[in-house]
């Protein structure tokens, strides 16, 4: 029986590329495509896939929160996070949220398929460069200031960096504006920054954001 996969990525070309890449893989069948975390959750409830390839950075609740909700709400589905960034901060947060795998978008087909098969059988899979970074981070736990942030704080921080207003963040995360502002204050305090611009520069410096994302 084929492993049923949902591909979630907000970039049409990237999502189509992943789908095309998996079309001819024996034992793997793409059963759905999603352009947001919310849509990925809805499709998983409808289609009952074995694995979701989850883009880390998407509009709305994003890949991190979508992973957490999927693990809580949908049985027998494994998440493999897919990102353009090989950053141990994101990878560690996604693994804590319940993802079984983490691969980069430039991964070869055999690596993507290996991650899918490992996750479908309840096993972890990390791209070698990500595994190396995570191993090195244990030797230098202060390598990134973003390690200090909780999952929710990191989520809010990335939404702020992506220029989303407090009202929008509040609506998407089902939080009050006051709570969002409290998170923002704590983020600034933990990272020792005083503005959204400083926060964005810090994210670029530590690999959480690419210049192309700005």
Secondary structure per residue as TSV (DSSP state, phi and psi in degrees):
chain	resnum	aa	ss	phi	psi
A	1	X	-	360.0	136.9
A	2	X	-	-72.1	151.0
A	3	X	E	-79.0	121.5
A	4	X	E	-85.7	127.2
A	5	X	E	-125.4	137.9
A	6	X	E	-109.2	132.0
A	7	X	E	-105.1	120.2
A	8	X	E	-117.2	114.1
A	9	X	-	-159.2	134.0
A	10	X	S	-78.7	-14.6
A	11	X	S	-89.8	115.7
A	12	X	H	-56.4	-43.5
A	13	X	H	-66.9	-39.9
A	14	X	H	-66.0	-45.6
A	15	X	H	-61.9	-45.3
A	16	X	H	-63.2	-37.6
A	17	X	H	-63.1	-41.8
A	18	X	H	-65.0	-42.8
A	19	X	H	-62.5	-47.4
A	20	X	H	-61.6	-39.3
A	21	X	H	-62.2	-33.3
A	22	X	H	-92.9	-9.6
A	23	X	H	-55.0	-41.8
A	24	X	T	-99.4	11.3
A	25	X	-	-83.0	119.7
A	26	X	T	-66.1	131.9
A	27	X	T	89.5	2.8
A	28	X	E	-128.9	133.5
A	29	X	E	-134.9	120.4
A	30	X	E	-78.6	120.6
A	31	X	E	-108.7	-8.0
A	32	X	E	-167.5	156.8
A	33	X	E	-129.8	140.0
A	34	X	E	-132.6	148.1
A	35	X	S	-109.2	4.4
A	36	X	S	-155.7	165.7
A	37	X	H	-63.9	-39.6
A	38	X	H	-62.8	-42.1
A	39	X	H	-67.8	-36.1
A	40	X	H	-61.4	-42.8
A	41	X	H	-63.3	-45.7
A	42	X	H	-60.5	-45.5
A	43	X	H	-64.7	-38.4
A	44	X	H	-64.4	-36.1
A	45	X	H	-68.9	-31.6
A	46	X	H	-83.2	-41.2
A	47	X	H	-101.9	-14.0
A	48	X	-	49.7	58.6
A	49	X	-	-74.2	166.4
A	50	X	S	-85.0	-34.9
A	51	X	E	-139.6	143.0
A	52	X	E	-116.9	125.6
A	53	X	E	-86.7	108.0
A	54	X	E	-108.3	113.3
A	55	X	E	-62.2	135.8
A	56	X	S	-69.9	-43.7
A	57	X	S	-108.7	103.8
A	58	X	-	-135.6	161.9
A	59	X	S	-63.2	167.2
A	60	X	T	75.3	-135.0
A	61	X	T	-74.1	-16.2
A	62	X	H	79.0	170.9
A	63	X	H	-68.1	-33.9
A	64	X	H	-64.8	-52.5
A	65	X	H	-67.6	-37.3
A	66	X	H	-62.3	-39.3
A	67	X	H	-62.5	-47.2
A	68	X	H	-59.2	-44.4
A	69	X	H	-68.1	-39.6
A	70	X	H	-61.1	-45.7
A	71	X	H	-61.3	-35.2
A	72	X	H	-79.6	-35.5
A	73	X	H	-104.7	-22.3
A	74	X	S	-121.3	121.2
A	75	X	T	-79.4	151.0
A	76	X	T	60.0	33.6
A	77	X	-	-124.7	132.4
A	78	X	E	-108.2	145.1
A	79	X	E	-109.2	129.9
A	80	X	E	-113.6	113.0
A	81	X	E	-75.7	138.9
A	82	X	E	-125.8	126.8
A	83	X	E	-141.8	152.1
A	84	X	S	-78.1	-14.3
A	85	X	-	-108.7	131.1
A	86	X	-	-96.4	70.9
A	87	X	-	-113.7	130.6
A	88	X	H	-71.1	-22.2
A	89	X	H	-64.1	-52.1
A	90	X	H	-61.9	-45.6
A	91	X	H	-61.8	-42.1
A	92	X	H	-67.2	-37.5
A	93	X	H	-66.5	-42.5
A	94	X	H	-65.4	-40.2
A	95	X	H	-65.2	-39.1
A	96	X	H	-66.0	-31.1
A	97	X	H	-76.4	-12.7
A	98	X	T	121.4	-1.0
A	99	X	-	-65.9	144.5
A	100	X	S	-98.1	-15.0
A	101	X	E	-143.5	160.5
A	102	X	E	-150.1	116.6
A	103	X	E	-131.9	157.4
A	104	X	E	-91.8	157.0
A	105	X	T	-68.1	-18.1
A	106	X	T	-91.8	12.5
A	107	X	-	-64.6	147.2
A	108	X	-	-69.5	159.9
A	109	X	H	-56.6	-43.5
A	110	X	H	-61.5	-34.0
A	111	X	H	-71.8	-41.5
A	112	X	H	-62.4	-43.7
A	113	X	H	-66.1	-39.5
A	114	X	H	-62.3	-41.7
A	115	X	H	-62.8	-43.0
A	116	X	H	-62.4	-45.7
A	117	X	H	-68.4	-40.4
A	118	X	H	-60.3	-48.5
A	119	X	H	-63.5	-39.7
A	120	X	H	-62.0	-25.4
A	121	X	T	-102.6	16.5
A	122	X	T	75.8	20.5
A	123	X	-	-111.5	151.3
A	124	X	-	-79.5	150.8
A	125	X	E	-147.9	127.6
A	126	X	E	-124.9	139.0
A	127	X	-	-57.1	142.3
A	128	X	H	-53.0	-40.7
A	129	X	H	-68.3	-33.5
A	130	X	H	-71.4	-42.7
A	131	X	H	-59.1	-39.9
A	132	X	H	-64.8	-44.4
A	133	X	H	-62.5	-40.7
A	134	X	H	-65.8	-38.2
A	135	X	H	-64.9	-42.5
A	136	X	H	-67.2	-31.5
A	137	X	H	-66.2	-25.4
A	138	X	H	-70.1	-24.0
A	139	X	H	-84.1	-25.9
A	140	X	-	-133.8	76.1
A	141	X	T	-62.9	-16.4
A	142	X	T	-99.6	21.0
A	143	X	S	-64.4	-29.4
A	144	X	-	-133.9	130.1
A	145	X	G	-65.4	-20.9
A	146	X	G	-71.0	-14.7
A	147	X	G	-60.2	-24.7
A	148	X	G	-70.6	-24.0
A	149	X	S	-77.1	144.5
A	150	X	-	-73.9	171.5
A	151	X	H	-57.5	-45.8
A	152	X	H	-66.6	-40.3
A	153	X	H	-63.9	-40.7
A	154	X	H	-64.8	-39.8
A	155	X	H	-61.8	-47.7
A	156	X	H	-64.1	-41.6
A	157	X	H	-58.6	-44.8
A	158	X	H	-69.2	-30.9
A	159	X	H	-71.1	-37.8
A	160	X	H	-63.5	-44.7
A	161	X	H	-60.5	-33.5
A	162	X	T	-84.4	16.3
A	163	X	T	67.1	25.9
A	164	X	-	-84.5	133.6
A	165	X	-	-72.9	160.2
A	166	X	H	-56.3	-42.3
A	167	X	H	-62.1	-38.6
A	168	X	H	-69.4	-44.4
A	169	X	H	-60.9	-42.8
A	170	X	H	-58.5	-44.9
A	171	X	H	-68.6	-44.0
A	172	X	H	-68.1	-34.8
A	173	X	H	-98.8	2.3
A	174	X	T	57.2	45.0
A	175	X	-	-121.9	156.8
A	176	X	-	-73.5	156.7
A	177	X	H	-60.4	-35.4
A	178	X	H	-63.2	-42.1
A	179	X	H	-66.1	-41.2
A	180	X	H	-61.2	-43.6
A	181	X	H	-64.4	-34.2
A	182	X	H	-65.4	-43.3
A	183	X	H	-60.0	-45.2
A	184	X	H	-60.2	-42.7
A	185	X	H	-63.1	-44.1
A	186	X	H	-64.4	-38.9
A	187	X	H	-62.0	-48.9
A	188	X	H	-60.0	-40.8
A	189	X	H	-67.2	-45.4
A	190	X	H	-65.6	-37.6
A	191	X	H	-93.1	-2.5
A	192	X	T	57.5	48.6
A	193	X	-	-122.5	161.1
A	194	X	-	-121.2	-2.2
A	195	X	S	-154.2	167.1
A	196	X	H	-63.3	-35.5
A	197	X	H	-63.8	-44.7
A	198	X	H	-64.1	-37.8
A	199	X	H	-63.6	-42.8
A	200	X	H	-63.9	-44.1
A	201	X	H	-62.4	-37.7
A	202	X	H	-66.6	-39.7
A	203	X	H	-63.8	-40.0
A	204	X	H	-65.0	-43.7
A	205	X	H	-61.2	-33.6
A	206	X	T	-103.6	15.1
A	207	X	T	80.8	10.0
A	208	X	S	-85.5	-9.0
A	209	X	S	-146.1	137.6
A	210	X	-	-99.8	149.5
A	211	X	G	-55.1	-30.7
A	212	X	G	-67.7	-19.0
A	213	X	G	-80.2	-13.5
A	214	X	-	-83.6	360.0
